[in-house]
Amino acid sequence: MPEEGVSASEGPLGLTPKGVGNPAAQVFANWSLSKAGQEFVGSQGFVPVRTDIGPVRSGEYDLPTADSPRFHLLTEDGFRRHAKADEDLWKQKFAFIG
């Protein structure tokens, strides 16, 4: 977890072989990556992948853009390196025993 900013992990989007031939699936995938779709993503508290729409407000917060130095993408390597420390911090902050 970064000391400052916003962290996120990847959320892939794609079409299955059946989806490639399905007009509804294609429309949904296209909308999901459109400006309107990415503004919706931001309104749900996720950092949009598009950087051409500017910061998006989610509740009382302005989310950073994906190309901002305040945005930290958690990669698989980063997860492996930080998993134990992140788990310990989670348990400390939320008094989780397990």
N, C-alpha and C positions, 0 to 999 in steps of 0.2 A: 504494500500500500504506500503510495507516495505521501510524503509529509505535507505537500501542498498540491493542489490541483485535483484532477478527476482521473480515476483509473477505469479501465474497461477491458473486456476480453472480446475476442472476435465473435461475430455472429454471422456465419456464412448464409448466403442466399443463392439458390440455384434451382434449376429445373431438372426433374427426373426425366428419363427417356419418354415416359408417357406425357409428362408436362410440356415437353417441347412441342408436341402436336396439339396441345390443348389451349385454345385461344384465351380462356379465362385465366389459366395459369400464367400465360405470357403477359396479359394485362396486369395481373397482380404483381409480377416481378418488375415490370416496367414502372408501375406506380410506386412500388416500394423504394425505388432508387430515384424517383422524380423529386423535384423541389418540394412539391406538396407532400409526398410520402415521407421525405426526410424531415420536413417541418413537423409532421405528425410523430415521427420517431422521437424527435427532440421534446415534444410536448409530453411524452411518456417517460421522460427522464433519461433517455439514452442520447449519447453524443452522435449526431448525424455523421455519416461518412462523407457527405458532400461538404466541401469547404466554400462553395460559391453562394451559400445562403446566409452566411454570417452567423453570429451567435444566436442560439434559440433559447427562449425563456421557458423554463420548466418550473412551475410553481413560483417560488420567490427567487429562483436562481437563474442566472444567465450561464448556460453551458458553454464551455470553450469549444472552438472549432477543432476538428480532428488534426489540423496542422499546427495547433497552438502548443507552445512549450508547457502549458498547464495540463495538457492531455497526455496521459501515459497509458499506452497499450500494453497489456500484459501478454507476453508471448509464452509459448510452451517452455522455453528455456528460463524465462523469468519466473514462471510458476515453480519450476523445479528448484530454482535457487532460493526462492522466498517462501515456499509453502510452510515450512516448519515455523518460521518466525511469524508469519501471518496468522497461522493457527493459534499460536501461543497468545498473540495480541487479541485475537477474537475471544478466546476463552477468558482472558483477563478483563476485557471491556464488558462482556456480557455475562460474566460469572458462570460460564458453562463448564460443567464437570462432565467428562466423558472420554 
